[in-house]
Amino acid sequence: MLEKRIVVFVHGWSVHHTNTYGEFPERLISEANAQGLPLDVKHIWLGKYVSFSDAVCMEDLSRAFQAALQRELAGELKKKRRFICITHSTGGPVMRDWWHRYYLRKTDAGLCPMSHLIMLAPANFGSALAQLGKSRVGRIKAWFEGIEPGQGVLDWLEFGSPEAWALNQEWIQQSRNVMEKNDVYLFVLTGQAIDRKLYDHLNSYTGEAGSDGVVRVAAANLNATIVRLAQEPPEKGKEAHFVPDGRPKDSPRVAFSLISGRSHSGEDKGILRSVEDNDTPHPTVEAAIQCIQVSQQKDYDQLCKEFSDQTAKVFQQEQVEIEDRLFLPDTIYFHDAHAMVIFRIHDDCGFPVTDFDLKLLGGFRDEINPDLLPQGFFVDRQRNRRHGGTLTYYLNHDLMVGTEELKDPKGKVVREKRIGSESIGLELVARPGDGLVHYVPGVLKTATKSLGDYLKPHQTTLVDVVLRRVVHEGTFRLTRDLKRADFAKEALKNPGDPIE
């Protein structure tokens, strides 16, 4: 049994009122008293961080939280007391950044005072809404609460931001036993329901399949993969293949669960706000209690399995959603499993490549091209505005790999069986494509068995693509001809051979 721990709640982006926590803190106190949970109900703290100032960035929030701990909880920390942190939305990345910055990266930091990080609908890999800019996001009901949103945190939340990439890459490359070694356990709880009352008809992201209306399931999940693709030396006049630089690297296993019927926001379905302080069972509360009861690695491993089974069950129950419409045909929504792939394009000299075309390829055995990709598999694409070499693809995983027929509760087939793609690949054409310094097209064609290495349901894959930077002899020549002459036209007309 755990000793009684302090509880710290941390809210999401753009929040300016502690009513965002709803009745969850009170419900947790009730459960602790009724079930003997290892919580110190006299020490439940509500976070109040500022994200609505443009000047505030993620590092500032980590520094400020560290200072708040020392200021408010110094006495408890000196007694070696530890706390359980429950976050919502952007609060998850905030606390992860703090943990990495002040403990994981330091060999002499000692035991982290945080023992459990329970993240509700965390934007760990960002949110599709972040790219809209603060003025447009500010009009979306699900996020905005009457105050100007902050650009600094919004920049972090944009898919593929350098800061988010760095934090997530660092996480994926941690050792398998990182949580046991540090005695800090991470949990991700998220929903995939859409609260139609909060749907913004001017922005389809608020009703996007595979999301909770704000954060994609794949962007919340910390089970993720990174792969590095390096381009082989090009042959004149030919494309140069990409080859994996080692095996894809999977993150440490994280306890992840889909929470039935939960959306990101709102008092009816919100994963946080819908919790009431009563005896009515609530899936978020039940899952959080399971997380709190973890005290060692074997407990965590068991919970990972239970959450995996629970996710499969919820996914099956929610895959077909039928909205009854009076005097009109019913609307059918399919909640397929989706996957997210974030490509970062740069060359072998470290320069970002921002002018390029990237095509996905699909097919069977030796035949692979864009025309053989399954219909409807492609959902969305976003290029990061601050880092033009980063591109995020959002894909319907079920349609990509193939899915069985789907039936409604009455047994009627609402979608026929779909045949997926056995292989996946990419074709990259970067510019400049000729001249003294340029790039050559590159292609990757995977074997059938490796499809699962690159594309996983409910998960994100980081793909680090390294192009060869081709430099020709004409870029720098020496001559013994002392006669003055303009050499510009000569260099451009005759660039010479590529140098090694």
HELIX and SHEET records of a PDB file:
HELIX    1   1 THR A   18  TYR A   21  5                                   4    
HELIX    2   2 PHE A   24  GLN A   35  1                                  12    
HELIX    3   3 MET A   58  GLU A   72  1                                  15    
HELIX    4   4 ALA A   74  LYS A   78  1                                   5    
HELIX    5   5 GLY A   91  TRP A   99  1                                   9    
HELIX    6   6 HIS A  100  LEU A  104  3                                   5    
HELIX    7   7 ALA A  128  LEU A  132  5                                   5    
HELIX    8   8 LYS A  134  VAL A  137  1                                   4    
HELIX    9   9 GLN A  151  LEU A  157  1                                   7    
HELIX   10  10 PRO A  162  ILE A  172  1                                  11    
HELIX   11  11 VAL A  178  ASN A  182  1                                   5    
HELIX   12  12 ARG A  196  LEU A  198  5                                   3    
HELIX   13  13 SER A  204  GLY A  207  5                                   4    
HELIX   14  14 VAL A  217  ALA A  220  1                                   4    
HELIX   15  15 PRO A  283  ILE A  292  1                                  10    
HELIX   16  16 GLN A  297  GLU A  318  1                                  22    
HELIX   17  17 PRO A  370  LEU A  372  5                                   3    
HELIX   18  18 HIS A  397  VAL A  401  1                                   5    
HELIX   19  19 THR A  448  SER A  450  5                                   3    
HELIX   20  20 LEU A  451  TYR A  454  1                                   4    
HELIX   21  21 GLU A  473  THR A  475  5                                   3    
HELIX   22  22 ALA A  488  LYS A  493  1                                   6    
SHEET    1   A 6 LEU A  39  LEU A  46  0                                        
SHEET    2   A 6 ARG A   5  VAL A  10  1                                        
SHEET    3   A 6 PHE A  83  HIS A  88  1                                        
SHEET    4   A 6 MET A 114  LEU A 120  1                                        
SHEET    5   A 6 TYR A 185  THR A 190  1                                        
SHEET    6   A 6 ALA A 255  LEU A 258  1                                        
SHEET    1   B 7 LYS A 249  ASP A 250  0                                        
SHEET    2   B 7 ALA A 224  GLN A 231 -1                                        
SHEET    3   B 7 ALA A 240  PRO A 244 -1                                        
SHEET    4   B 7 GLY A 442  LYS A 445  1                                        
SHEET    5   B 7 SER A 423  ALA A 430 -1                                        
SHEET    6   B 7 PHE A 356  PHE A 364 -1                                        
SHEET    7   B 7 GLU A 367  ASN A 369 -1                                        
SHEET    1   C 6 LYS A 249  ASP A 250  0                                        
SHEET    2   C 6 ALA A 224  GLN A 231 -1                                        
SHEET    3   C 6 THR A 460  LEU A 467  1                                        
SHEET    4   C 6 HIS A 338  ASP A 347  1                                        
SHEET    5   C 6 THR A 390  ASN A 396 -1                                        
SHEET    6   C 6 PHE A 378  ARG A 383 -1                                        
SHEET    1   D 2 VAL A 320  GLU A 323  0                                        
SHEET    2   D 2 THR A 331  PHE A 334 -1                                        
SHEET    1   E 2 GLY A 402  THR A 403  0                                        
SHEET    2   E 2 ARG A 418  ILE A 419 -1                                        
SHEET    1   F 2 LEU A 406  LYS A 407  0                                        
SHEET    2   F 2 VAL A 413  ARG A 415 -1                                        
SHEET    1   G 2 VAL A 437  HIS A 438  0                                        
SHEET    2   G 2 VAL A 470  VAL A 471 -1                                        
END                                                                             
